């Protein structure tokens, strides 16, 4: 199992601490425009062209030859005239890494300070990388992702100790939310798992995570919903059920409020923006 330890943060990043959601090699034109958010973190390597992104309310121009890591949760409008981009989408799967990325700046980029062997990997990223079973290829991919995550976390102003005493009271509640977020348990239920009063738990969690327990679980639900919409051909009703919404209308309303688009609009826009190339697996091939 690939892992990376960052001593100053007492943090070990393993391949199980994040989920690689999707990958691709896309030729973009002026049709590549729209708005976020996207419920994931993104790694982009621009091989040619330029694009425009609005991250956390600020405009940025992406340049060819650079590697970018940015938060889809902070993504506003985006567009380009023409661009070829290799990309990876991922999300943390544990609280410690989630918290670290929440504290990090929402956009990072690198040009000449990445090792050449990372560029060799970047120039060959496409959707097939998700199904490669050869251990060397998987180890190289995860080593690259962990290197990028370490660079991002290194910019956090406030180092933290995820095993410290201040984090321990939250651990049972965090584990409970990670197991049951699709049911969106009440604040009282989650706090009970940690043996804390609801208001005190809410205050403590927000102080350490930078967001409320409800938002923490909603982010996970919307990330799962987006992933199912964009990588499978499941009907929207089935996506709603798998993300804990018995009523598809309630799901669609929540999804629109979160993303600014309906589930069907998000899926259609994605298919138009990131069309599958003939030599790559079609959506749903991994399911």
BAGU-329488 format. One record per residue (C-alpha): y, x negated, z; residue number from 1. Coordinates in Angstrom, 2 decimals. Layout:
N
<rec><v>Y</v><u>X</u><w>Z</w><seq>NUM</seq></rec>
...
This chain:
287
<rec><v>0.00</v><u>0.00</u><w>0.00</w><seq>1</seq></rec>
<rec><v>3.37</v><u>-1.44</u><w>-1.02</w><seq>2</seq></rec>
<rec><v>5.84</v><u>-1.78</u><w>1.85</w><seq>3</seq></rec>
<rec><v>9.12</v><u>-3.50</u><w>2.62</w><seq>4</seq></rec>
<rec><v>10.51</v><u>-4.29</u><w>6.06</w><seq>5</seq></rec>
<rec><v>14.25</v><u>-4.50</u><w>6.70</w><seq>6</seq></rec>
<rec><v>14.49</v><u>-6.40</u><w>10.02</w><seq>7</seq></rec>
<rec><v>18.14</v><u>-5.58</u><w>10.86</w><seq>8</seq></rec>
<rec><v>17.32</v><u>-1.86</u><w>10.77</w><seq>9</seq></rec>
<rec><v>13.84</v><u>-2.08</u><w>12.29</w><seq>10</seq></rec>
<rec><v>12.86</v><u>-0.04</u><w>9.25</w><seq>11</seq></rec>
<rec><v>9.73</v><u>-0.40</u><w>7.15</w><seq>12</seq></rec>
<rec><v>9.78</v><u>1.37</u><w>3.78</w><seq>13</seq></rec>
<rec><v>6.38</v><u>2.31</u><w>2.44</w><seq>14</seq></rec>
<rec><v>5.44</v><u>4.07</u><w>-0.77</w><seq>15</seq></rec>
<rec><v>4.51</v><u>7.10</u><w>1.35</w><seq>16</seq></rec>
<rec><v>8.09</v><u>7.34</u><w>2.68</w><seq>17</seq></rec>
<rec><v>9.40</v><u>8.74</u><w>-0.59</w><seq>18</seq></rec>
<rec><v>8.08</v><u>10.87</u><w>-3.43</w><seq>19</seq></rec>
<rec><v>8.57</v><u>9.90</u><w>-7.05</w><seq>20</seq></rec>
<rec><v>9.40</v><u>13.24</u><w>-8.65</w><seq>21</seq></rec>
<rec><v>9.89</v><u>12.47</u><w>-12.32</w><seq>22</seq></rec>
<rec><v>10.71</v><u>9.72</u><w>-14.79</w><seq>23</seq></rec>
<rec><v>11.80</v><u>9.48</u><w>-18.39</w><seq>24</seq></rec>
<rec><v>13.32</v><u>7.72</u><w>-21.36</w><seq>25</seq></rec>
<rec><v>16.01</v><u>9.96</u><w>-22.84</w><seq>26</seq></rec>
<rec><v>18.36</v><u>9.79</u><w>-25.80</w><seq>27</seq></rec>
<rec><v>21.41</v><u>11.84</u><w>-24.84</w><seq>28</seq></rec>
<rec><v>24.14</v><u>13.31</u><w>-27.01</w><seq>29</seq></rec>
<rec><v>27.16</v><u>15.48</u><w>-26.27</w><seq>30</seq></rec>
<rec><v>24.74</v><u>18.24</u><w>-25.28</w><seq>31</seq></rec>
<rec><v>24.05</v><u>16.16</u><w>-22.17</w><seq>32</seq></rec>
<rec><v>26.64</v><u>17.79</u><w>-20.01</w><seq>33</seq></rec>
<rec><v>26.63</v><u>20.08</u><w>-17.03</w><seq>34</seq></rec>
<rec><v>27.07</v><u>19.98</u><w>-13.30</w><seq>35</seq></rec>
<rec><v>25.10</v><u>19.27</u><w>-10.15</w><seq>36</seq></rec>
<rec><v>23.93</v><u>19.21</u><w>-7.57</w><seq>37</seq></rec>
<rec><v>20.38</v><u>18.03</u><w>-8.21</w><seq>38</seq></rec>
<rec><v>18.22</v><u>17.96</u><w>-5.10</w><seq>39</seq></rec>
<rec><v>17.04</v><u>14.37</u><w>-5.41</w><seq>40</seq></rec>
<rec><v>18.16</v><u>10.75</u><w>-5.65</w><seq>41</seq></rec>
<rec><v>18.42</v><u>9.18</u><w>-9.10</w><seq>42</seq></rec>
<rec><v>17.94</v><u>5.68</u><w>-10.52</w><seq>43</seq></rec>
<rec><v>19.47</v><u>5.25</u><w>-13.99</w><seq>44</seq></rec>
<rec><v>19.26</v><u>2.24</u><w>-16.28</w><seq>45</seq></rec>
<rec><v>21.62</v><u>2.60</u><w>-19.25</w><seq>46</seq></rec>
<rec><v>20.32</v><u>0.75</u><w>-22.28</w><seq>47</seq></rec>
<rec><v>23.07</v><u>1.91</u><w>-24.63</w><seq>48</seq></rec>
<rec><v>26.11</v><u>4.17</u><w>-24.67</w><seq>49</seq></rec>
<rec><v>28.22</v><u>5.42</u><w>-21.80</w><seq>50</seq></rec>
<rec><v>28.32</v><u>8.47</u><w>-19.59</w><seq>51</seq></rec>
<rec><v>30.59</v><u>10.14</u><w>-17.08</w><seq>52</seq></rec>
<rec><v>29.56</v><u>11.27</u><w>-13.62</w><seq>53</seq></rec>
<rec><v>31.47</v><u>12.93</u><w>-10.83</w><seq>54</seq></rec>
<rec><v>30.01</v><u>11.81</u><w>-7.50</w><seq>55</seq></rec>
<rec><v>31.40</v><u>13.19</u><w>-4.23</w><seq>56</seq></rec>
<rec><v>34.51</v><u>14.34</u><w>-6.07</w><seq>57</seq></rec>
<rec><v>35.24</v><u>10.97</u><w>-7.71</w><seq>58</seq></rec>
<rec><v>34.89</v><u>10.22</u><w>-11.44</w><seq>59</seq></rec>
<rec><v>32.77</v><u>7.28</u><w>-12.56</w><seq>60</seq></rec>
<rec><v>31.95</v><u>5.83</u><w>-15.97</w><seq>61</seq></rec>
<rec><v>28.45</v><u>4.42</u><w>-16.34</w><seq>62</seq></rec>
<rec><v>28.18</v><u>1.27</u><w>-18.45</w><seq>63</seq></rec>
<rec><v>25.25</v><u>-0.06</u><w>-20.50</w><seq>64</seq></rec>
<rec><v>23.15</v><u>-2.84</u><w>-18.98</w><seq>65</seq></rec>
<rec><v>23.75</v><u>-1.66</u><w>-15.42</w><seq>66</seq></rec>
<rec><v>21.40</v><u>-0.03</u><w>-12.93</w><seq>67</seq></rec>
<rec><v>22.72</v><u>2.92</u><w>-10.91</w><seq>68</seq></rec>
<rec><v>21.43</v><u>4.63</u><w>-7.81</w><seq>69</seq></rec>
<rec><v>23.19</v><u>7.84</u><w>-6.87</w><seq>70</seq></rec>
<rec><v>22.76</v><u>10.97</u><w>-4.82</w><seq>71</seq></rec>
<rec><v>22.09</v><u>14.08</u><w>-6.85</w><seq>72</seq></rec>
<rec><v>23.13</v><u>16.04</u><w>-3.76</w><seq>73</seq></rec>
<rec><v>26.70</v><u>14.77</u><w>-4.37</w><seq>74</seq></rec>
<rec><v>26.63</v><u>15.13</u><w>-8.16</w><seq>75</seq></rec>
<rec><v>29.41</v><u>17.18</u><w>-9.75</w><seq>76</seq></rec>
<rec><v>30.06</v><u>17.34</u><w>-13.47</w><seq>77</seq></rec>
<rec><v>28.49</v><u>14.90</u><w>-15.91</w><seq>78</seq></rec>
<rec><v>28.52</v><u>14.24</u><w>-19.64</w><seq>79</seq></rec>
<rec><v>28.42</v><u>11.66</u><w>-22.42</w><seq>80</seq></rec>
<rec><v>29.04</v><u>11.15</u><w>-26.14</w><seq>81</seq></rec>
<rec><v>25.79</v><u>9.25</u><w>-26.64</w><seq>82</seq></rec>
<rec><v>23.50</v><u>7.37</u><w>-24.30</w><seq>83</seq></rec>
<rec><v>19.99</v><u>6.04</u><w>-23.94</w><seq>84</seq></rec>
<rec><v>18.86</v><u>6.05</u><w>-20.33</w><seq>85</seq></rec>
<rec><v>15.67</v><u>5.18</u><w>-18.47</w><seq>86</seq></rec>
<rec><v>15.51</v><u>7.13</u><w>-15.23</w><seq>87</seq></rec>
<rec><v>13.59</v><u>7.84</u><w>-12.04</w><seq>88</seq></rec>
<rec><v>14.06</v><u>10.77</u><w>-9.64</w><seq>89</seq></rec>
<rec><v>12.83</v><u>10.52</u><w>-6.06</w><seq>90</seq></rec>
<rec><v>13.28</v><u>11.91</u><w>-2.57</w><seq>91</seq></rec>
<rec><v>12.60</v><u>10.56</u><w>0.90</w><seq>92</seq></rec>
<rec><v>9.72</v><u>12.19</u><w>2.74</w><seq>93</seq></rec>
<rec><v>10.60</v><u>11.19</u><w>6.30</w><seq>94</seq></rec>
<rec><v>13.57</v><u>11.64</u><w>8.58</w><seq>95</seq></rec>
<rec><v>14.41</v><u>7.96</u><w>9.02</w><seq>96</seq></rec>
<rec><v>14.85</v><u>7.25</u><w>5.33</w><seq>97</seq></rec>
<rec><v>16.58</v><u>10.62</u><w>4.82</w><seq>98</seq></rec>
<rec><v>19.07</v><u>9.72</u><w>7.53</w><seq>99</seq></rec>
<rec><v>19.68</v><u>6.24</u><w>6.12</w><seq>100</seq></rec>
<rec><v>20.36</v><u>7.57</u><w>2.62</w><seq>101</seq></rec>
<rec><v>22.64</v><u>10.29</u><w>4.02</w><seq>102</seq></rec>
<rec><v>24.70</v><u>7.56</u><w>5.69</w><seq>103</seq></rec>
<rec><v>24.82</v><u>5.33</u><w>2.61</w><seq>104</seq></rec>
<rec><v>27.48</v><u>5.53</u><w>-0.09</w><seq>105</seq></rec>
<rec><v>26.51</v><u>8.14</u><w>-2.72</w><seq>106</seq></rec>
<rec><v>26.75</v><u>5.71</u><w>-5.68</w><seq>107</seq></rec>
<rec><v>25.61</v><u>2.10</u><w>-6.10</w><seq>108</seq></rec>
<rec><v>25.35</v><u>-0.08</u><w>-9.20</w><seq>109</seq></rec>
<rec><v>24.14</v><u>-3.55</u><w>-10.12</w><seq>110</seq></rec>
<rec><v>24.50</v><u>-5.70</u><w>-13.22</w><seq>111</seq></rec>
<rec><v>23.48</v><u>-9.35</u><w>-13.19</w><seq>112</seq></rec>
<rec><v>22.07</v><u>-9.68</u><w>-9.67</w><seq>113</seq></rec>
<rec><v>18.74</v><u>-7.97</u><w>-10.37</w><seq>114</seq></rec>
<rec><v>15.74</v><u>-10.21</u><w>-11.07</w><seq>115</seq></rec>
<rec><v>14.67</v><u>-10.43</u><w>-14.71</w><seq>116</seq></rec>
<rec><v>11.24</v><u>-9.02</u><w>-13.92</w><seq>117</seq></rec>
<rec><v>12.92</v><u>-5.80</u><w>-12.74</w><seq>118</seq></rec>
<rec><v>14.65</v><u>-5.51</u><w>-16.10</w><seq>119</seq></rec>
<rec><v>11.28</v><u>-5.84</u><w>-17.84</w><seq>120</seq></rec>
<rec><v>10.07</v><u>-2.88</u><w>-15.78</w><seq>121</seq></rec>
<rec><v>13.23</v><u>-0.84</u><w>-16.36</w><seq>122</seq></rec>
<rec><v>13.05</v><u>-1.23</u><w>-20.12</w><seq>123</seq></rec>
<rec><v>9.58</v><u>0.33</u><w>-20.14</w><seq>124</seq></rec>
<rec><v>10.16</v><u>3.34</u><w>-17.89</w><seq>125</seq></rec>
<rec><v>9.12</v><u>6.69</u><w>-19.33</w><seq>126</seq></rec>
<rec><v>7.19</v><u>9.71</u><w>-18.12</w><seq>127</seq></rec>
<rec><v>3.87</v><u>7.94</u><w>-18.60</w><seq>128</seq></rec>
<rec><v>4.70</v><u>5.67</u><w>-15.67</w><seq>129</seq></rec>
<rec><v>3.94</v><u>8.62</u><w>-13.37</w><seq>130</seq></rec>
<rec><v>0.29</v><u>8.69</u><w>-14.39</w><seq>131</seq></rec>
<rec><v>-0.41</v><u>4.97</u><w>-14.59</w><seq>132</seq></rec>
<rec><v>-3.42</v><u>4.30</u><w>-12.40</w><seq>133</seq></rec>
<rec><v>-3.60</v><u>0.51</u><w>-12.70</w><seq>134</seq></rec>
<rec><v>-2.76</v><u>-0.92</u><w>-9.25</w><seq>135</seq></rec>
<rec><v>-0.56</v><u>-3.77</u><w>-10.59</w><seq>136</seq></rec>
<rec><v>1.69</v><u>-1.33</u><w>-12.49</w><seq>137</seq></rec>
<rec><v>2.01</v><u>0.96</u><w>-9.47</w><seq>138</seq></rec>
<rec><v>2.73</v><u>-1.96</u><w>-7.13</w><seq>139</seq></rec>
<rec><v>5.47</v><u>-3.25</u><w>-9.42</w><seq>140</seq></rec>
<rec><v>7.06</v><u>0.19</u><w>-9.68</w><seq>141</seq></rec>
<rec><v>7.06</v><u>0.79</u><w>-5.92</w><seq>142</seq></rec>
<rec><v>8.26</v><u>-2.75</u><w>-5.19</w><seq>143</seq></rec>
<rec><v>11.22</v><u>-2.09</u><w>-7.49</w><seq>144</seq></rec>
<rec><v>12.03</v><u>1.26</u><w>-5.84</w><seq>145</seq></rec>
<rec><v>11.81</v><u>-0.29</u><w>-2.38</w><seq>146</seq></rec>
<rec><v>14.07</v><u>-3.16</u><w>-3.45</w><seq>147</seq></rec>
<rec><v>16.67</v><u>-0.64</u><w>-4.65</w><seq>148</seq></rec>
<rec><v>16.38</v><u>1.41</u><w>-1.45</w><seq>149</seq></rec>
<rec><v>16.80</v><u>-1.74</u><w>0.65</w><seq>150</seq></rec>
<rec><v>19.96</v><u>-2.66</u><w>-1.28</w><seq>151</seq></rec>
<rec><v>21.36</v><u>0.84</u><w>-0.73</w><seq>152</seq></rec>
<rec><v>20.56</v><u>0.94</u><w>2.98</w><seq>153</seq></rec>
<rec><v>22.01</v><u>-2.54</u><w>3.50</w><seq>154</seq></rec>
<rec><v>25.43</v><u>-1.04</u><w>2.79</w><seq>155</seq></rec>
<rec><v>25.28</v><u>1.36</u><w>5.74</w><seq>156</seq></rec>
<rec><v>28.09</v><u>0.52</u><w>8.16</w><seq>157</seq></rec>
<rec><v>26.24</v><u>1.63</u><w>11.29</w><seq>158</seq></rec>
<rec><v>22.81</v><u>0.01</u><w>11.69</w><seq>159</seq></rec>
<rec><v>20.39</v><u>2.18</u><w>13.59</w><seq>160</seq></rec>
<rec><v>17.04</v><u>1.85</u><w>15.25</w><seq>161</seq></rec>
<rec><v>14.73</v><u>4.69</u><w>14.16</w><seq>162</seq></rec>
<rec><v>12.40</v><u>3.89</u><w>17.05</w><seq>163</seq></rec>
<rec><v>15.19</v><u>3.85</u><w>19.62</w><seq>164</seq></rec>
<rec><v>15.39</v><u>6.13</u><w>22.64</w><seq>165</seq></rec>
<rec><v>18.06</v><u>8.36</u><w>21.07</w><seq>166</seq></rec>
<rec><v>15.74</v><u>9.27</u><w>18.22</w><seq>167</seq></rec>
<rec><v>12.60</v><u>9.97</u><w>20.24</w><seq>168</seq></rec>
<rec><v>13.53</v><u>13.44</u><w>21.64</w><seq>169</seq></rec>
<rec><v>13.93</v><u>14.73</u><w>18.09</w><seq>170</seq></rec>
<rec><v>10.62</v><u>13.40</u><w>16.76</w><seq>171</seq></rec>
<rec><v>8.41</v><u>16.44</u><w>17.55</w><seq>172</seq></rec>
<rec><v>10.97</v><u>18.85</u><w>16.06</w><seq>173</seq></rec>
<rec><v>11.42</v><u>16.71</u><w>12.94</w><seq>174</seq></rec>
<rec><v>7.64</v><u>16.60</u><w>12.46</w><seq>175</seq></rec>
<rec><v>7.54</v><u>20.39</u><w>12.91</w><seq>176</seq></rec>
<rec><v>10.26</v><u>20.94</u><w>10.30</w><seq>177</seq></rec>
<rec><v>8.57</v><u>18.57</u><w>7.86</w><seq>178</seq></rec>
<rec><v>5.34</v><u>20.60</u><w>8.17</w><seq>179</seq></rec>
<rec><v>6.86</v><u>24.09</u><w>8.18</w><seq>180</seq></rec>
<rec><v>10.13</v><u>23.90</u><w>6.22</w><seq>181</seq></rec>
<rec><v>8.81</v><u>26.30</u><w>3.57</w><seq>182</seq></rec>
<rec><v>8.76</v><u>29.03</u><w>6.23</w><seq>183</seq></rec>
<rec><v>12.27</v><u>28.08</u><w>7.44</w><seq>184</seq></rec>
<rec><v>11.49</v><u>28.52</u><w>11.17</w><seq>185</seq></rec>
<rec><v>14.29</v><u>29.61</u><w>13.47</w><seq>186</seq></rec>
<rec><v>16.40</v><u>27.16</u><w>15.44</w><seq>187</seq></rec>
<rec><v>14.74</v><u>28.40</u><w>18.65</w><seq>188</seq></rec>
<rec><v>11.25</v><u>27.72</u><w>17.26</w><seq>189</seq></rec>
<rec><v>12.12</v><u>24.21</u><w>16.09</w><seq>190</seq></rec>
<rec><v>13.90</v><u>23.34</u><w>19.34</w><seq>191</seq></rec>
<rec><v>10.89</v><u>24.58</u><w>21.32</w><seq>192</seq></rec>
<rec><v>8.73</v><u>22.02</u><w>19.52</w><seq>193</seq></rec>
<rec><v>10.88</v><u>19.29</u><w>21.07</w><seq>194</seq></rec>
<rec><v>11.21</v><u>21.01</u><w>24.44</w><seq>195</seq></rec>
<rec><v>14.98</v><u>21.24</u><w>24.05</w><seq>196</seq></rec>
<rec><v>17.50</v><u>24.05</u><w>24.37</w><seq>197</seq></rec>
<rec><v>18.48</v><u>25.35</u><w>20.90</w><seq>198</seq></rec>
<rec><v>22.18</v><u>24.50</u><w>21.15</w><seq>199</seq></rec>
<rec><v>21.52</v><u>21.03</u><w>22.53</w><seq>200</seq></rec>
<rec><v>18.90</v><u>20.34</u><w>19.86</w><seq>201</seq></rec>
<rec><v>21.30</v><u>21.50</u><w>17.13</w><seq>202</seq></rec>
<rec><v>24.04</v><u>19.22</u><w>18.47</w><seq>203</seq></rec>
<rec><v>21.69</v><u>16.24</u><w>18.82</w><seq>204</seq></rec>
<rec><v>20.15</v><u>16.67</u><w>15.39</w><seq>205</seq></rec>
<rec><v>23.50</v><u>17.04</u><w>13.63</w><seq>206</seq></rec>
<rec><v>24.82</v><u>13.95</u><w>15.41</w><seq>207</seq></rec>
<rec><v>21.87</v><u>11.82</u><w>14.28</w><seq>208</seq></rec>
<rec><v>21.11</v><u>13.32</u><w>10.86</w><seq>209</seq></rec>
<rec><v>24.59</v><u>14.21</u><w>9.68</w><seq>210</seq></rec>
<rec><v>23.53</v><u>17.76</u><w>8.79</w><seq>211</seq></rec>
<rec><v>22.18</v><u>20.83</u><w>10.55</w><seq>212</seq></rec>
<rec><v>18.45</v><u>21.57</u><w>11.01</w><seq>213</seq></rec>
<rec><v>18.82</v><u>24.54</u><w>8.65</w><seq>214</seq></rec>
<rec><v>20.40</v><u>22.36</u><w>5.95</w><seq>215</seq></rec>
<rec><v>17.70</v><u>19.72</u><w>6.43</w><seq>216</seq></rec>
<rec><v>15.00</v><u>22.31</u><w>5.72</w><seq>217</seq></rec>
<rec><v>16.98</v><u>24.00</u><w>2.93</w><seq>218</seq></rec>
<rec><v>17.36</v><u>20.65</u><w>1.15</w><seq>219</seq></rec>
<rec><v>13.58</v><u>20.23</u><w>1.28</w><seq>220</seq></rec>
<rec><v>12.93</v><u>23.76</u><w>-0.01</w><seq>221</seq></rec>
<rec><v>15.41</v><u>23.45</u><w>-2.85</w><seq>222</seq></rec>
<rec><v>14.08</v><u>20.01</u><w>-3.78</w><seq>223</seq></rec>
<rec><v>10.57</v><u>21.45</u><w>-4.00</w><seq>224</seq></rec>
<rec><v>11.80</v><u>24.46</u><w>-5.99</w><seq>225</seq></rec>
<rec><v>13.69</v><u>22.25</u><w>-8.43</w><seq>226</seq></rec>
<rec><v>10.70</v><u>19.93</u><w>-8.81</w><seq>227</seq></rec>
<rec><v>8.36</v><u>22.84</u><w>-9.62</w><seq>228</seq></rec>
<rec><v>10.83</v><u>24.35</u><w>-12.07</w><seq>229</seq></rec>
<rec><v>11.44</v><u>21.13</u><w>-13.96</w><seq>230</seq></rec>
<rec><v>7.97</v><u>19.60</u><w>-14.01</w><seq>231</seq></rec>
<rec><v>5.66</v><u>22.63</u><w>-14.33</w><seq>232</seq></rec>
<rec><v>5.46</v><u>25.82</u><w>-16.35</w><seq>233</seq></rec>
<rec><v>4.96</v><u>28.00</u><w>-13.27</w><seq>234</seq></rec>
<rec><v>6.66</v><u>31.42</u><w>-13.45</w><seq>235</seq></rec>
<rec><v>9.76</v><u>31.67</u><w>-11.29</w><seq>236</seq></rec>
<rec><v>8.00</v><u>34.19</u><w>-9.04</w><seq>237</seq></rec>
<rec><v>5.27</v><u>31.61</u><w>-8.34</w><seq>238</seq></rec>
<rec><v>7.89</v><u>28.93</u><w>-7.64</w><seq>239</seq></rec>
<rec><v>9.54</v><u>31.29</u><w>-5.16</w><seq>240</seq></rec>
<rec><v>6.25</v><u>31.91</u><w>-3.39</w><seq>241</seq></rec>
<rec><v>5.38</v><u>28.22</u><w>-3.19</w><seq>242</seq></rec>
<rec><v>8.74</v><u>27.46</u><w>-1.60</w><seq>243</seq></rec>
<rec><v>8.40</v><u>30.19</u><w>1.01</w><seq>244</seq></rec>
<rec><v>10.34</v><u>33.06</u><w>-0.58</w><seq>245</seq></rec>
<rec><v>8.21</v><u>36.22</u><w>-0.82</w><seq>246</seq></rec>
<rec><v>11.07</v><u>37.96</u><w>-2.63</w><seq>247</seq></rec>
<rec><v>11.98</v><u>36.30</u><w>-5.97</w><seq>248</seq></rec>
<rec><v>15.41</v><u>37.95</u><w>-5.90</w><seq>249</seq></rec>
<rec><v>16.22</v><u>36.32</u><w>-2.54</w><seq>250</seq></rec>
<rec><v>14.94</v><u>33.03</u><w>-3.93</w><seq>251</seq></rec>
<rec><v>17.12</v><u>33.32</u><w>-7.05</w><seq>252</seq></rec>
<rec><v>20.19</v><u>34.17</u><w>-4.96</w><seq>253</seq></rec>
<rec><v>19.62</v><u>31.21</u><w>-2.63</w><seq>254</seq></rec>
<rec><v>18.93</v><u>28.88</u><w>-5.56</w><seq>255</seq></rec>
<rec><v>22.12</v><u>29.94</u><w>-7.37</w><seq>256</seq></rec>
<rec><v>24.20</v><u>29.51</u><w>-4.23</w><seq>257</seq></rec>
<rec><v>22.77</v><u>26.00</u><w>-3.74</w><seq>258</seq></rec>
<rec><v>22.83</v><u>24.72</u><w>-7.34</w><seq>259</seq></rec>
<rec><v>25.42</v><u>26.92</u><w>-9.06</w><seq>260</seq></rec>
<rec><v>22.79</v><u>28.03</u><w>-11.58</w><seq>261</seq></rec>
<rec><v>19.94</v><u>30.51</u><w>-11.60</w><seq>262</seq></rec>
<rec><v>16.37</v><u>29.10</u><w>-11.65</w><seq>263</seq></rec>
<rec><v>15.94</v><u>30.04</u><w>-15.32</w><seq>264</seq></rec>
<rec><v>19.31</v><u>28.48</u><w>-16.24</w><seq>265</seq></rec>
<rec><v>18.40</v><u>25.24</u><w>-14.46</w><seq>266</seq></rec>
<rec><v>15.04</v><u>25.06</u><w>-16.26</w><seq>267</seq></rec>
<rec><v>16.55</v><u>25.84</u><w>-19.68</w><seq>268</seq></rec>
<rec><v>19.37</v><u>23.35</u><w>-19.22</w><seq>269</seq></rec>
<rec><v>16.92</v><u>20.65</u><w>-18.16</w><seq>270</seq></rec>
<rec><v>14.70</v><u>21.21</u><w>-21.20</w><seq>271</seq></rec>
<rec><v>17.74</v><u>20.92</u><w>-23.47</w><seq>272</seq></rec>
<rec><v>19.20</v><u>17.93</u><w>-21.65</w><seq>273</seq></rec>
<rec><v>16.01</v><u>15.90</u><w>-21.16</w><seq>274</seq></rec>
<rec><v>13.72</v><u>16.92</u><w>-24.03</w><seq>275</seq></rec>
<rec><v>10.21</v><u>15.51</u><w>-23.93</w><seq>276</seq></rec>
<rec><v>9.63</v><u>12.87</u><w>-26.58</w><seq>277</seq></rec>
<rec><v>6.55</v><u>13.39</u><w>-28.82</w><seq>278</seq></rec>
<rec><v>4.78</v><u>10.34</u><w>-27.41</w><seq>279</seq></rec>
<rec><v>5.22</v><u>11.38</u><w>-23.76</w><seq>280</seq></rec>
<rec><v>3.38</v><u>13.93</u><w>-21.59</w><seq>281</seq></rec>
<rec><v>4.67</v><u>17.46</u><w>-21.69</w><seq>282</seq></rec>
<rec><v>5.97</v><u>19.21</u><w>-18.59</w><seq>283</seq></rec>
<rec><v>3.12</v><u>20.22</u><w>-16.36</w><seq>284</seq></rec>
<rec><v>0.81</v><u>17.45</u><w>-17.54</w><seq>285</seq></rec>
<rec><v>0.60</v><u>16.07</u><w>-14.00</w><seq>286</seq></rec>
<rec><v>-0.28</v><u>19.36</u><w>-12.34</w><seq>287</seq></rec>
